[in-house]
Amino acid sequence: MKNKRFWIAAAHRALWTFCETFIATIGTAALIEDVAWNHVLSASALASIISVAKSIVTGLPEVEE
């Protein structure tokens, strides 16, 4: 099982990914029309879940295992 350091680093990456996706999606939606907040939040949440899954599968270089 992954250790506490791994989960903290994975959560940090997931939060970073959430914020990047959130900002990018708002920017794109604002150019097209009104921002659909449920779409922005769901896309950001999905990106975060993918980030955690990728961290589990590939590992994190900043965490020695």
Rosetta blueprint (number, residue, H / E / L):
1 M L
2 K L
3 N L
4 K H
5 R H
6 F H
7 W H
8 I H
9 A H
10 A H
11 A H
12 H H
13 R H
14 A H
15 L H
16 W H
17 T H
18 F H
19 C H
20 E H
21 T H
22 F H
23 I H
24 A H
25 T H
26 I H
27 G H
28 T H
29 A H
30 A H
31 L H
32 I H
33 E L
34 D L
35 V L
36 A L
37 W H
38 N H
39 H H
40 V H
41 L H
42 S H
43 A H
44 S H
45 A H
46 L H
47 A H
48 S H
49 I H
50 I H
51 S H
52 V H
53 A H
54 K H
55 S H
56 I H
57 V H
58 T H
59 G L
60 L L
61 P L
62 E L
63 V L
64 E L
65 E L
